[in-house]
Amino acid sequence: MTRPSDDKEAPHAAIVVDHVSKKFRIPLEKKYTVYQHLFGIFKGGYYSYNEFLALDDISFTVNHGESFGIIGPNGSGKSTLLKLIGGILYPDKGYTRAYGRIAPFIELGVGFHPELTARENIFLYGSILGLKKDQIREKYDEILSFSELKQFENMKIKNFSSGMTARLAFATAIQTDPDILLIDEMLAVGDEEFNYKVVEKINEMKEREVTILFVSHALRLVQQYCSRTLLLSKGKIIQIGETSQVIEKYLQITREHQ
């Protein structure tokens, strides 16, 4: 759960994660239709499933203005952790708390509607991210300029490439003027020239002391952006500390399992 603000607990914290655990249920058999599901119940059966512990008793704090990395192998719980902090998912145990406006750069464009135009989706996605209609109107031209999609503003999103969709989503999301960025493997959202613009924007926010949580398999970028890093494996914390030391621990574990 996300607890209400308590300034006495962590006066310098931008993000607090306290003893967080999260499980998912994985069905062992597929029911493709409602009929199949109901038929199984009438027969006295129910869904059978395994429980997957994605995160197990995770605790850490990120300070205001800090750039904090999260690394680990596939399936270690990195993206789940970001979604919990961003309020997209809720923990089964423990709580998360964020102080300030969050811009979750996670699954960019998830709020877009394929049958709406780029213009209509800017207003839709901006509203989802917390912008008022007047604010979106004020920033509309800047969003299209940054995304380099002005000529496509009246095209339906379903006809956009994945790169175009990500560019529009990123250009919209950065207009929320966030205090906290949650970034999940999304710095590569277009061609090389556009990627350079994205990196410049992230650097600009870093200089403004925006708090950044950065999930990535690109260890070079984690080293470049993050002063501290968390290493996860199978939902557990392996190490938290200075980024170069944590990366070395990750590489050591990777070599041992080869």
N, C-alpha and C positions, 0 to 999 in steps of 0.2 A: 504494500500500500504506500501511498505518498502522504506523509504526515504534514500537518500544518507547520507554519514557520515557528521556530524557537531560536531566537538570536543568541541565547545563552549557551546553546550546545556547541556551535561552531562559528564563532564570529567572523572568521576569515574564509569560511568555506563557500564555494560556489555550488558544489555538489557533495552530498553525503549519501553513501550507500552503507546500510547498516544490517548485517547478518541476513542478507538477501538469499533466498532459495527459490528456484522455479522448476516445476516439473511439467512435462508434456505427456499426454497419453497417445500412444501409437497403436492404432487398430491392427490386430493380427489377421483379420479377414475383411474383405471389401464388400460393402453393400452399395451397389450402384444406383438403386432406386428406393424411393419411399416404400414401395410395395415390398421389396426384398427385406427392408428393415422391419416393417410391421409383420411380415410373414414369419420372420425369425422370432419376434416377440411372442406371437400367438403359439409358436411351437415350444415356447418356454425358454428360448435362448436369448441372449443379449450379446452386445458387442464384447468381444474379448480383446484385450489390449495389454501392452507392456507400458510401464511407466519409465520415462527417460528423464533423469535428473540433469537438466541443462545447466543449472547453477547451484552450487552447494555452499551456503554460508559465506557469502561474499561481503567483505567490508573494506571500504577505503574512503578517503576524502580528497577532493580536488579543490585547491585554493583559487580565489578570484585571480584571473589573469594568467593562470597556469595553462600550459599546453601538455596534455597528459595522453600517453599512448596506451593502446590495448592491443596485445599481440597474442598469438597462439595458433595451433593447428586448426584445420577445419573441424567444426563440431565441438569446439572448446567452450562455446557460450558467448563469444564476443558480441555478435549482433543482437542476441537476446538481451544481454546486459544493456546495450545502448537503447533498445526499445523499452526496457523497463525505466531507464532514467528519463527517456522522452515521453513517458506516459502512454505509449502505444500498447504495452503489455503491463500487467500487474503481478507483483511477486506473490508467491504462496506464503512465504514467511519473510519477516523483516520489512524494511521500508527504504525508499529512496526519497531524496529531497533535493530540489534545485532552486537556487536563489537567483531569480532574474528570468528574462524572456529567453526561451529556448528556440533555436532553429535546428530541427532534426533533419540533417541531410542523409536520410535513410530511405532507401527505395524511392528515389526521387520521382515525382509525378504520380505517386500512388493515389493522389486525390483528384487526378484529371479524369474527365469523362470523355470517352472516345468520340461520341457523337457531337460534342461541342467544339466550336472553333478555338483557335489559340487565344483570341481576345476573350471569349467567354470563360475559358479555363483559367486565364490570369485572374479574373475576378473571383472565380470559384476557389481556386487554390489559395489565393491571397486571403480570402475570408476564412478558410480552414486554418491558415497560419496565424490568424488573429488580427489582420489588417482590416480597417474600416473601409467602406466603399470609397469615401472621399480620398483616403490615403492611397488606395489603389489607382484611382484616376490620376492623382498627382504624380505617381511613380510609373504610370503605364508606359510612357515613351522611353523612360530609362530602362525598363525591363526589356522592351523589344530591342533597344539599342545594344544592351549588353549581350543579349542572346543572339543577336544578329539574325533575327527572324521577322523583321518588319514586313517583308514581302509575303510572308505566310500567315499574317495575323487573321485572315478570314478563312483559312484552311482548317478542316476538321482534324483533331488530334489523331484520329485513327489512321490518317494518311501520313503522319510524321514518322520518320525513322526513330529508333530508340535514342540515338544521339541527339536529335533535334528536341525530343521530348525532355530529355535530361537537361539540356541547355536551358529550355524555357522554365523548367522547374527550379533549377539553380538560380537563374536570374530573378525569379519571383521571390524565392525564399530569402535571398540576401537582403531584400528590401525591408525585412521585418526589423532591421537594426537590432540584432540579437545580443544578449549578454553572454550566451553560451552556445557554442556550436557543437553538434554531435555529428561527426563525419564518419561514414562507413564506406570505405573503398569507392569513393565517388569523385576523386580529383580528375580522373580521366573521363570527361563527359563530352568530348568532341574531338576535333582535329587538334594538331599541335599548337596552332595559333590560339585557339580558344582555351586550350588547357593552360597556356601561359597566362591568359587573363584570369583564370580561376586561381592559379597559384598566387598571382599578384593580389587578388582580392583577399585570399586567406592570409597572406603576409600583412596586408593592410589592417585586417581585423586583429591579428596577433599584436601589431604595434599599438593598437588601441586598447590592448589588454583585455580583449574578449577571451573568455575561458574556452578552451578547445579540448574536446575528447576525440581522439583520432584512432579509429580501428583500421588496420591495414596489414596486408601480407608484404607490402613493400617496405622492408626494413630500412632502406636508405631514406625514405621519406619520414619514417618514424624518428630516425636519428636526427634528421634535419629539423623537424618541427617540435619535438617533444623533449622536455627536460626530465620528466619522470615517465616511467612506463610500467604497466601491469602485464604479467605473463599468466595466461590462463591455459589450463589443460584439463579436459574432461570435466569442465564445470568448477574446477577448484583453482584457487590462487597458488601459483608456484613461487612467484617472486614479485615484489614491488620495489622499485628503486630507481637509481640513476640509469638513464636509458641505455647507455653503452654496455653496462654490466648486465642488464636484463636481456638485451639482445644476445650477448655472449652466452648467457645461460640457455636461451632458446636454441641457439645454434648447437650448443653442446648436447642438449636433449635430442635434437634432430639427428645429429651424427650417431648418437648411441642407438637410435632406432632404425638406422639404415641397414 
